[in-house]
Amino acid sequence: MKVSVLLIALLLFGVLWSNVRPEFASASGSLPSSFPPIDWTRYHNCTEIVAILTALNDTYPEVVDVFVIGKSWQNRSIYCVRLTNESVAGPKPEVFFVGYHHAREPITAELALYFVVYAATNFGSNATVTSMLNQCEIYVVVALNVDGFALYAANDWQRKNARPTDEDGDGRVDEDPPEDMDGDGFIEQLIDYTNPYSPVFLRWEGIDNDGDGQYGEDWIGGVDLNRNYNYSWTPGSSDPASEIYKGPAPFSEPETQAICDFTRAHHFAYAVSFHSGAELILYPWGYTHTAPPDQARFVDVCSDLSALTQGTVYEQSSDLYPSYGLWDDWMYGTAGVYALTCEIFVNETFWISEPGPYPNTYWEGGLKYNFNPFPQNIPASINRWMPVFYYVTNRTIAEATPYHDVCVNRVETDKTVVGESYVTHVNVSVKNKGFYAENLALTVRANNVVVYAQALSLSAGEVVGVAFAWNNSGLAKDRYTLRASVATVLGETRTFDNTYVGNVVTVSILGDVDGDFDVDISDVVKITAIYGLKRDDPRYNPNSDINGDGAITILDVVKCTAHYGQKYP
């Protein structure tokens, strides 16, 4: 065993193994009777996970804060858990863990959920947990691909998210997914073994829903979330039918955009994403075989984690195979975070096979328990990987030094289309993520035109909202991208988040609601269809509120029709 392993284990953990190995039984046993039932020998669905997180938030408010960081394609909330002793004031180092990027990997959500439950319920009684929550802020997204639970329940091969996608190029989306025709809980593929050295895939289990002679060729969803991050994204797969389809643009998916926005608002030292389908510890880069600048640090961390997880193999991600648009490459290359991926389970021996309908054909499947342990073996997998949370958190604490870091969290506008010489209301969120009070210079631009500037003073950890009315008088009719920036402060090294690119606002003819630089019947309809609605109604459209008084009234109709038929240019 390396000396660094012994030092880390002794200096950071103390009696780590005595705390980790018995944990499993105590986590379930310490829950209050009012808690939702938890059975660690079965997989929890999305609704059950949300119920457990909500109960944690309500039961342990002194150390647990559960909040939404974004929405999925199917409008499910993506929850994050912050674990820290809130009675210990002042800035603390931050660490981040993410589960369930891929729908067919539910064991990763179970691992993240277990840690959250254990940490909350054992704060104050377990010395290691108590010390971590006193000194650090631990953030855990138990499940990023929240739509994936339902997709996986119908198709255990499902990897991607729920973005409606036309895999077969017929102009329709999601119309012909595989189906479990024999009710065995697995989706199977029909393979022709006439030449056993070159088996041929024939089709998926299911029926030809769209009548095109193919079976299961247009799945529900989606985009591979772990190919959608904005770092070396371009070389990734542009084929919607590919399991590793990168999506139409970097951060095109609400799930990955939620991670991006959340990371911008924090100063993470280390971060870990959990996957399954292998048993490996991976570090950047995934897109190239060139070693990362901090390879020595990554190797040191990974070798320690290997020793703590029963000798798990570790390697640079590209050594497994080159991949593009990865979470950990973006976290490290753009956000400056020491990011790792832990592949936590594979069972290469589990596979089911039964005779097919034709000579030399077989139905094959069983990915469910190739990528995930049998339910009764969930505890063993969790126990193996729990030390990752302890090690990475304690290393974050041990290496923490005060830093300067400021950012723009968000730029939002009430309108995306506004009449020439009229007002758009803009809200900007600025955060001081560092340990020191800072004097900031905020500037907001529409394209290259400065539309707002203000000096700000923020204490350590403070978030400030800045609201202003942008009058576009003097600007030509055009589409304007709003960008808010704070100048780099003295000593700041992470500057990727000092600028936030916000909405595109179209400055157009008064009365143009849809932003096509043409006032026509469609604009009139968009106003009259919601006539009488006020700002607090969810159906209210601010673009239809021409004069911006918070209500759709006859005044808006008059202003629109007064310019009816006008076009630009």
C-alpha positions as CSV (number, residue, x, y, z in Angstrom):
1,M,0.0,0.0,0.0
2,K,1.3,3.5,-0.9
3,V,2.3,5.8,1.9
4,S,-0.2,8.4,0.7
5,V,-3.0,5.9,1.3
6,L,-2.0,5.4,4.9
7,L,-1.5,9.1,5.5
8,I,-4.9,10.1,4.0
9,A,-6.7,7.2,5.9
10,L,-5.1,8.1,9.2
11,L,-5.0,11.9,9.0
12,L,-8.4,12.5,7.3
13,F,-10.5,9.7,8.4
14,G,-9.3,8.5,11.8
15,V,-11.2,5.3,12.3
16,L,-12.9,5.3,8.8
17,W,-13.4,1.6,8.5
18,S,-15.0,1.3,11.9
19,N,-17.4,4.0,10.8
20,V,-18.1,2.9,7.3
21,R,-18.5,-0.9,7.3
22,P,-21.3,-1.1,10.0
23,E,-23.2,1.9,8.5
24,F,-25.7,0.0,6.4
25,A,-27.8,-1.4,9.2
26,S,-27.7,1.9,11.2
27,A,-29.0,4.1,8.4
28,S,-32.3,2.3,8.2
29,G,-32.6,1.7,11.9
30,S,-32.2,5.4,12.9
31,L,-35.1,6.8,10.8
32,P,-38.0,8.3,12.7
33,S,-41.3,6.4,12.5
34,S,-42.9,9.2,10.5
35,F,-40.5,8.7,7.7
36,P,-41.5,7.2,4.3
37,P,-40.6,3.5,4.3
38,I,-37.1,2.7,2.9
39,D,-36.1,-0.7,1.7
40,W,-32.5,-0.8,0.7
41,T,-33.0,-4.2,-1.0
42,R,-35.1,-2.8,-3.8
43,Y,-34.8,0.1,-6.3
44,H,-36.7,3.3,-5.5
45,N,-38.5,5.2,-8.2
46,C,-38.5,8.9,-8.7
47,T,-41.6,9.6,-6.6
48,E,-40.2,7.6,-3.7
49,I,-36.9,9.4,-3.8
50,V,-38.5,12.8,-3.7
51,A,-40.6,11.7,-0.7
52,I,-37.5,10.6,1.1
53,L,-35.7,13.8,0.3
54,T,-38.7,15.9,1.4
55,A,-38.9,14.0,4.7
56,L,-35.2,14.6,5.3
57,N,-35.6,18.3,4.7
58,D,-38.5,18.5,7.1
59,T,-37.0,16.3,9.8
60,Y,-33.4,17.5,9.9
61,P,-33.6,21.2,9.0
62,E,-30.4,21.9,10.9
63,V,-28.2,19.9,8.5
64,V,-30.4,19.2,5.4
65,D,-31.6,21.7,2.7
66,V,-33.4,20.2,-0.3
67,F,-34.0,22.5,-3.2
68,V,-34.7,22.4,-7.0
69,I,-31.9,23.2,-9.4
70,G,-33.9,22.8,-12.6
71,K,-36.6,20.9,-14.5
72,S,-36.4,17.9,-16.8
73,W,-37.9,17.5,-20.3
74,Q,-41.0,16.1,-18.8
75,N,-41.2,18.9,-16.2
76,R,-40.0,16.8,-13.2
77,S,-38.0,18.7,-10.6
78,I,-34.3,18.0,-10.3
79,Y,-33.5,18.1,-6.6
80,C,-30.2,18.8,-4.9
81,V,-29.4,18.2,-1.2
82,R,-27.1,20.4,0.8
83,L,-25.6,18.8,3.8
84,T,-24.0,21.0,6.4
85,N,-24.3,22.1,10.0
86,E,-26.0,25.5,9.5
87,S,-25.2,26.6,13.0
88,V,-21.5,26.8,12.1
89,A,-21.4,30.1,10.3
90,G,-19.0,31.4,7.7
91,P,-17.9,30.3,4.2
92,K,-17.0,26.6,4.0
93,P,-15.3,24.6,1.3
94,E,-17.8,22.9,-1.1
95,V,-17.9,19.4,-2.7
96,F,-20.3,18.0,-5.2
97,F,-21.7,14.5,-6.0
98,V,-24.0,13.5,-8.9
99,G,-25.9,10.3,-9.4
100,Y,-28.0,8.9,-12.3
101,H,-26.9,10.6,-15.5
102,H,-28.0,7.5,-17.4
103,A,-31.5,5.9,-17.0
104,R,-30.3,2.3,-17.0
105,E,-28.0,2.9,-14.0
106,P,-30.3,3.2,-11.0
107,I,-27.7,1.8,-8.6
108,T,-26.0,5.2,-8.8
109,A,-29.2,6.9,-7.4
110,E,-29.4,4.3,-4.6
111,L,-25.8,5.0,-3.6
112,A,-26.3,8.8,-3.5
113,L,-29.6,8.4,-1.7
114,Y,-28.1,6.2,0.9
115,F,-25.3,8.6,1.7
116,V,-27.7,11.5,2.0
117,V,-29.9,9.5,4.4
118,Y,-27.0,8.2,6.4
119,A,-25.3,11.6,6.8
120,A,-28.6,13.3,7.9
121,T,-29.6,10.6,10.4
122,N,-26.1,10.1,11.9
123,F,-25.1,13.7,12.3
124,G,-24.2,14.2,16.0
125,S,-23.7,10.5,16.7
126,N,-21.1,9.6,14.1
127,A,-17.9,11.5,14.6
128,T,-16.8,11.4,11.0
129,V,-20.1,12.6,9.6
130,T,-20.4,15.3,12.2
131,S,-16.9,16.6,11.5
132,M,-17.6,16.7,7.7
133,L,-20.9,18.6,8.1
134,N,-19.3,21.0,10.6
135,Q,-16.5,21.9,8.2
136,C,-17.9,21.5,4.7
137,E,-20.9,22.0,2.5
138,I,-21.7,18.7,0.7
139,Y,-24.0,19.0,-2.3
140,V,-25.6,15.8,-3.7
141,V,-27.9,15.5,-6.8
142,V,-29.3,12.1,-6.1
143,A,-30.8,11.7,-9.6
144,L,-30.1,14.0,-12.5
145,N,-32.0,12.1,-15.2
146,V,-35.3,12.2,-13.3
147,D,-37.4,11.2,-16.3
148,G,-35.2,8.2,-16.7
149,F,-36.8,6.1,-14.0
150,A,-40.0,5.7,-15.9
151,L,-38.2,5.2,-19.2
152,Y,-36.0,2.5,-17.6
153,A,-39.0,0.8,-16.1
154,A,-40.3,0.2,-19.7
155,N,-37.0,-0.5,-21.3
156,D,-34.0,-1.6,-19.3
157,W,-31.6,-0.6,-22.2
158,Q,-32.6,3.1,-21.9
159,R,-29.6,5.3,-21.5
160,K,-30.6,8.7,-22.6
161,N,-33.0,11.4,-21.4
162,A,-36.6,12.1,-22.5
163,R,-36.0,14.7,-25.2
164,P,-38.5,13.8,-28.0
165,T,-36.2,12.5,-30.8
166,D,-36.7,11.2,-34.4
167,E,-34.2,8.3,-34.4
168,D,-35.4,6.9,-37.8
169,G,-35.8,10.1,-39.7
170,D,-39.5,9.7,-40.6
171,G,-40.6,13.0,-39.2
172,R,-42.2,11.5,-36.1
173,V,-40.8,11.2,-32.6
174,D,-40.8,8.4,-30.1
175,E,-43.4,6.4,-32.0
176,D,-41.8,2.9,-32.1
177,P,-40.0,2.0,-28.8
178,P,-39.0,-1.6,-27.9
179,E,-41.7,-3.4,-25.8
180,D,-41.5,-6.3,-23.3
181,M,-43.8,-8.7,-25.1
182,D,-43.2,-11.7,-22.9
183,G,-43.5,-9.8,-19.6
184,D,-40.2,-11.0,-18.2
185,G,-39.1,-7.5,-17.2
186,F,-36.4,-7.4,-19.8
187,I,-36.2,-5.9,-23.3
188,E,-34.5,-8.4,-25.6
189,Q,-32.8,-8.3,-29.0
190,L,-33.1,-10.9,-31.6
191,I,-29.7,-12.1,-32.8
192,D,-28.9,-14.4,-35.8
193,Y,-26.0,-16.8,-35.0
194,T,-25.9,-18.6,-38.3
195,N,-22.3,-17.5,-38.4
196,P,-21.3,-17.7,-34.7
197,Y,-18.2,-15.7,-35.3
198,S,-20.2,-12.8,-36.8
199,P,-23.6,-12.7,-35.1
200,V,-26.1,-10.3,-36.7
201,F,-28.6,-8.1,-34.9
202,L,-32.1,-8.5,-36.4
203,R,-34.5,-6.4,-34.3
204,W,-35.7,-5.4,-30.8
205,E,-38.4,-7.1,-28.9
206,G,-41.8,-5.4,-29.6
207,I,-44.2,-4.7,-32.4
208,D,-43.9,-2.5,-35.5
209,N,-45.9,0.5,-34.2
210,D,-45.4,2.8,-37.1
211,G,-45.8,0.1,-39.9
212,D,-42.4,0.8,-41.5
213,G,-41.2,-2.8,-41.3
214,Q,-38.8,-2.1,-38.4
215,Y,-39.1,-2.9,-34.7
216,G,-38.1,-0.7,-31.8
217,E,-36.1,1.7,-33.9
218,D,-37.6,5.0,-32.5
219,W,-37.2,5.0,-28.7
220,I,-38.6,7.3,-26.1
221,G,-36.1,10.2,-26.0
222,G,-33.3,11.2,-26.1
223,V,-29.9,12.7,-25.6
224,D,-27.0,11.2,-23.8
225,L,-26.6,13.7,-20.9
226,N,-23.0,12.7,-20.5
227,R,-22.2,13.8,-24.0
228,N,-24.0,17.2,-23.8
229,Y,-21.5,19.2,-21.8
230,N,-19.7,22.1,-23.5
231,Y,-16.2,20.8,-23.6
232,S,-14.9,19.1,-26.7
233,W,-18.6,18.6,-27.6
234,T,-18.2,19.0,-31.4
235,P,-16.6,15.7,-32.2
236,G,-19.4,13.7,-30.5
237,S,-22.1,11.7,-32.3
238,S,-24.7,13.7,-34.3
239,D,-26.8,10.6,-35.0
240,P,-30.1,10.8,-33.0
241,A,-30.2,7.0,-33.1
242,S,-26.9,6.6,-31.4
243,E,-26.8,5.7,-27.7
244,I,-24.2,8.5,-27.3
245,Y,-26.1,11.2,-29.3
246,K,-24.7,14.5,-28.1
247,G,-27.8,16.6,-28.7
248,P,-28.4,19.5,-31.0
249,A,-26.1,21.9,-29.1
250,P,-24.0,21.9,-25.9
251,F,-26.2,22.2,-22.8
252,S,-29.3,21.8,-25.0
253,E,-30.8,19.7,-22.3
254,P,-32.5,21.2,-19.3
255,E,-30.8,18.6,-17.1
256,T,-27.2,19.5,-18.1
257,Q,-28.1,23.2,-18.1
258,A,-29.2,22.8,-14.5
259,I,-25.8,21.3,-13.7
260,C,-24.0,24.2,-15.5
261,D,-26.0,26.9,-13.7
262,F,-25.6,25.2,-10.4
263,T,-21.9,24.8,-10.8
264,R,-21.5,28.4,-11.7
265,A,-23.1,29.5,-8.4
266,H,-20.6,27.5,-6.4
267,H,-16.9,27.0,-5.8
268,F,-16.4,23.2,-5.8
269,A,-13.0,21.9,-5.1
270,Y,-13.8,18.3,-6.0
271,A,-16.8,16.6,-7.7
272,V,-17.7,13.0,-8.4
273,S,-20.2,11.6,-10.8
274,F,-21.4,8.0,-10.4
275,H,-22.1,5.6,-13.2
276,S,-22.4,1.8,-13.8
277,G,-21.7,-0.7,-16.5
278,A,-18.0,-1.1,-15.4
279,E,-16.0,-1.0,-12.2
280,L,-13.5,1.8,-12.7
281,I,-12.3,5.2,-11.3
282,L,-11.8,7.6,-14.2
283,Y,-10.2,11.0,-14.3
284,P,-10.0,13.6,-17.2
285,W,-9.4,13.8,-20.0
286,G,-11.9,11.7,-21.9
287,Y,-11.6,13.5,-25.2
288,T,-7.8,13.0,-25.6
289,H,-5.0,10.7,-24.5
290,T,-3.0,13.8,-23.5
291,A,-2.5,13.8,-19.8
292,P,-4.3,16.5,-17.8
293,P,-2.2,19.3,-16.2
294,D,-3.0,17.9,-12.7
295,Q,-2.4,14.3,-13.6
296,A,-0.2,13.7,-10.5
297,R,-3.0,14.9,-8.2
298,F,-5.6,12.8,-10.0
299,V,-3.4,9.7,-9.8
300,D,-2.9,10.4,-6.1
301,V,-6.6,10.7,-5.4
302,C,-7.6,7.8,-7.6
303,S,-5.0,5.4,-6.1
304,D,-6.3,6.2,-2.6
305,L,-9.9,5.6,-3.7
306,S,-8.8,2.4,-5.3
307,A,-7.4,1.1,-2.0
308,L,-10.6,2.1,-0.3
309,T,-12.9,0.4,-2.8
310,Q,-11.5,-3.1,-2.9
311,G,-8.8,-2.4,-5.4
312,T,-10.9,-0.8,-8.1
313,V,-8.9,-0.1,-11.3
314,Y,-8.3,3.6,-12.1
315,E,-7.2,5.2,-15.4
316,Q,-7.5,8.3,-17.5
317,S,-11.0,8.3,-19.0
318,S,-9.8,8.2,-22.6
319,D,-8.0,4.9,-21.9
320,L,-11.4,3.3,-21.6
321,Y,-12.4,4.9,-24.9
322,P,-12.3,8.5,-26.2
323,S,-15.5,10.4,-25.4
324,Y,-16.7,13.9,-26.1
325,G,-18.9,16.4,-24.2
326,L,-18.3,14.7,-20.9
327,W,-19.3,16.0,-17.5
328,D,-15.9,15.6,-15.9
329,D,-14.0,17.2,-18.8
330,W,-16.3,20.2,-18.5
331,M,-16.1,20.4,-14.7
332,Y,-12.3,20.2,-14.8
333,G,-11.5,22.1,-18.1
334,T,-14.0,24.9,-17.7
335,A,-15.1,25.1,-14.1
336,G,-11.7,24.3,-12.6
337,V,-13.0,21.4,-10.4
338,Y,-11.1,18.2,-9.8
339,A,-13.8,15.9,-11.2
340,L,-13.9,12.1,-11.2
341,T,-16.2,9.5,-12.6
342,C,-16.8,6.4,-10.5
343,E,-18.2,3.4,-12.4
344,I,-19.5,1.4,-9.5
345,F,-21.0,-1.9,-10.8
346,V,-20.9,-4.5,-13.6
347,N,-21.9,-8.1,-13.7
348,E,-20.5,-9.5,-17.0
349,T,-21.8,-13.0,-16.4
350,F,-25.5,-12.1,-16.2
351,W,-27.3,-12.5,-19.6
352,I,-30.5,-14.2,-20.6
353,S,-31.0,-16.1,-23.8
354,E,-33.9,-18.0,-25.3
355,P,-34.6,-19.5,-28.7
356,G,-35.8,-17.1,-31.4
357,P,-38.6,-17.6,-34.0
358,Y,-36.2,-18.6,-36.8
359,P,-33.4,-21.2,-37.0
360,N,-30.1,-20.1,-35.4
361,T,-31.8,-17.1,-33.7
362,Y,-31.9,-16.2,-30.1
363,W,-33.5,-13.6,-28.0
364,E,-30.9,-12.0,-25.7
365,G,-31.2,-9.5,-22.9
366,G,-30.6,-8.8,-19.3
367,L,-28.9,-5.5,-19.3
368,K,-30.8,-4.6,-16.1
369,Y,-28.7,-6.8,-14.0
370,N,-25.6,-6.4,-16.1
371,F,-25.4,-2.8,-15.1
372,N,-27.0,-3.0,-11.7
373,P,-26.8,-5.6,-8.8
374,F,-29.7,-7.8,-8.0
375,P,-31.9,-6.0,-5.4
376,Q,-30.7,-8.1,-2.5
377,N,-27.1,-7.2,-3.4
378,I,-27.7,-3.4,-3.4
379,P,-26.2,-3.0,0.2
380,A,-23.0,-4.7,-0.8
381,S,-22.4,-2.2,-3.7
382,I,-23.3,0.7,-1.5
383,N,-20.9,-0.3,1.3
384,R,-18.1,-0.8,-1.2
385,W,-18.5,2.8,-2.6
386,M,-19.5,4.8,0.5
387,P,-15.8,5.6,1.3
388,V,-15.7,7.8,-1.8
389,F,-18.0,10.3,-0.1
390,Y,-15.8,10.3,3.0
391,Y,-12.5,10.5,1.3
392,V,-13.4,13.2,-1.2
393,T,-15.2,15.4,1.4
394,N,-12.3,15.1,3.8
395,R,-9.7,15.8,1.2
396,T,-11.7,18.9,0.2
397,I,-11.6,20.0,3.9
398,A,-7.9,19.3,4.3
399,E,-6.9,21.2,1.2
400,A,-9.2,24.2,1.7
401,T,-7.7,27.6,1.6
402,P,-9.5,31.0,1.5
403,Y,-10.1,32.2,-2.0
404,H,-11.5,35.1,-3.9
405,D,-14.4,34.2,-6.4
406,V,-17.3,36.2,-7.7
407,C,-19.8,35.3,-10.4
408,V,-23.0,36.2,-12.2
409,N,-25.6,33.6,-11.4
410,R,-28.4,34.5,-13.7
411,V,-29.8,37.1,-16.2
412,E,-33.5,37.0,-16.8
413,T,-35.9,39.3,-18.6
414,D,-39.6,39.6,-18.4
415,K,-39.9,39.8,-22.2
416,T,-38.2,38.2,-25.2
417,V,-39.9,40.5,-27.7
418,V,-40.4,44.2,-27.0
419,G,-41.5,47.2,-29.0
420,E,-39.1,49.8,-30.1
421,S,-38.5,52.5,-27.4
422,Y,-40.3,50.4,-24.8
423,V,-39.1,48.8,-21.6
424,T,-37.8,45.3,-20.7
425,H,-37.4,44.5,-17.0
426,V,-34.1,42.7,-16.3
427,N,-33.0,40.8,-13.2
428,V,-29.4,39.9,-12.6
429,S,-28.1,37.7,-9.7
430,V,-24.6,38.3,-8.5
431,K,-22.8,36.1,-5.9
432,N,-19.6,36.5,-3.9
433,K,-18.5,32.8,-3.6
434,G,-15.3,33.6,-1.8
435,F,-14.1,34.1,1.7
436,Y,-13.6,37.8,1.5
437,A,-15.7,40.9,1.1
438,E,-15.5,42.3,-2.4
439,N,-16.2,45.5,-4.3
440,L,-17.6,44.5,-7.7
441,A,-18.2,46.3,-11.0
442,L,-21.3,44.9,-12.8
443,T,-21.9,45.7,-16.5
444,V,-24.8,44.5,-18.6
445,R,-24.6,44.6,-22.4
446,A,-27.1,44.1,-25.2
447,N,-24.8,42.7,-27.9
448,N,-22.0,45.2,-27.5
449,V,-24.0,48.1,-26.1
450,V,-23.7,48.8,-22.4
451,V,-27.3,49.2,-21.1
452,Y,-26.5,49.1,-17.3
453,A,-23.6,49.5,-14.9
454,Q,-23.4,49.5,-11.2
455,A,-20.8,49.2,-8.4
456,L,-21.6,46.6,-5.8
457,S,-20.2,45.6,-2.4
458,L,-20.8,42.0,-1.3
459,S,-19.8,40.3,1.9
460,A,-18.4,36.7,1.8
461,G,-21.1,34.4,0.5
462,E,-23.6,37.1,-0.2
463,V,-26.0,37.0,-3.2
464,V,-27.4,40.2,-4.5
465,G,-30.3,40.7,-7.0
466,V,-30.1,43.7,-9.3
467,A,-33.2,44.8,-11.1
468,F,-33.5,47.5,-13.7
469,A,-35.7,48.6,-16.5
470,W,-34.0,48.5,-19.9
471,N,-35.3,51.2,-22.3
472,N,-34.1,50.3,-25.8
473,S,-34.5,53.8,-27.1
474,G,-31.8,54.5,-29.7
475,L,-31.2,50.9,-30.6
476,A,-32.0,49.5,-34.0
477,K,-34.6,46.8,-34.5
478,D,-32.6,43.6,-34.0
479,R,-32.1,40.6,-31.8
480,Y,-30.0,41.4,-28.7
481,T,-28.2,38.9,-26.5
482,L,-27.9,40.2,-22.9
483,R,-24.6,39.5,-21.2
484,A,-24.0,40.5,-17.6
485,S,-20.4,40.6,-16.3
486,V,-18.5,41.3,-13.1
487,A,-14.9,42.4,-13.4
488,T,-12.3,40.0,-12.0
489,V,-11.4,40.8,-8.4
490,L,-7.9,40.8,-7.1
491,G,-6.7,37.3,-6.4
492,E,-9.5,35.6,-8.3
493,T,-8.4,32.6,-10.4
494,R,-11.7,31.0,-11.5
495,T,-13.2,33.4,-14.0
496,F,-15.3,31.2,-16.2
497,D,-18.5,32.3,-14.4
498,N,-17.8,36.1,-14.3
499,T,-20.0,36.5,-17.4
500,Y,-23.5,35.1,-17.9
501,V,-25.1,35.0,-21.3
502,G,-28.8,35.5,-20.8
503,N,-31.9,35.8,-23.0
504,V,-32.1,37.0,-26.6
505,V,-34.5,39.9,-26.7
506,T,-36.0,41.0,-30.0
507,V,-36.5,44.8,-30.3
508,S,-39.1,45.1,-33.0
509,I,-42.1,47.1,-34.3
510,L,-44.6,47.9,-31.5
511,G,-47.3,45.2,-31.7
512,D,-45.0,42.4,-32.9
513,V,-45.6,39.7,-30.3
514,D,-43.8,36.7,-31.9
515,G,-40.6,38.5,-32.9
516,D,-40.8,38.0,-36.7
517,F,-40.5,41.8,-37.4
518,D,-44.0,41.7,-38.8
519,V,-47.3,42.8,-37.2
520,D,-50.0,40.5,-38.6
521,I,-53.0,38.5,-37.6
522,S,-51.0,36.0,-35.6
523,D,-49.9,38.8,-33.2
524,V,-53.4,40.0,-32.8
525,V,-54.5,36.5,-31.9
526,K,-51.7,36.1,-29.4
527,I,-53.1,39.1,-27.6
528,T,-56.8,38.5,-27.8
529,A,-56.5,34.8,-26.9
530,I,-55.4,35.8,-23.4
531,Y,-57.4,39.0,-23.2
532,G,-58.0,40.1,-19.6
533,L,-55.2,37.9,-18.0
534,K,-52.9,39.5,-15.4
535,R,-49.3,38.9,-14.6
536,D,-50.1,36.4,-11.8
537,D,-52.0,34.1,-14.1
538,P,-49.7,31.2,-15.5
539,R,-51.2,31.7,-18.9
540,Y,-50.2,35.3,-19.1
541,N,-47.6,36.1,-21.8
542,P,-45.5,39.2,-21.1
543,N,-44.8,39.6,-24.8
544,S,-48.5,40.1,-25.4
545,D,-48.5,42.8,-22.7
546,I,-47.4,45.5,-25.2
547,N,-47.4,48.4,-22.7
548,G,-46.0,46.3,-19.9
549,D,-48.6,47.3,-17.3
550,G,-49.1,43.7,-16.1
551,A,-52.4,43.0,-17.8
552,I,-53.7,42.1,-21.3
553,T,-56.2,44.9,-22.0
554,I,-57.7,46.9,-24.8
555,L,-54.7,49.2,-24.7
556,D,-52.5,46.3,-25.9
557,V,-55.0,45.5,-28.7
558,V,-55.1,49.1,-29.8
559,K,-51.3,49.5,-29.8
560,C,-50.9,46.3,-31.9
561,T,-53.6,47.1,-34.4
562,A,-52.3,50.6,-34.8
563,H,-49.2,49.1,-36.4
564,Y,-51.0,46.3,-38.3
565,G,-49.4,45.4,-41.6
566,Q,-46.0,47.0,-40.8
567,K,-42.9,45.0,-41.5
568,Y,-39.2,45.4,-41.0
569,P,-37.2,45.9,-43.0
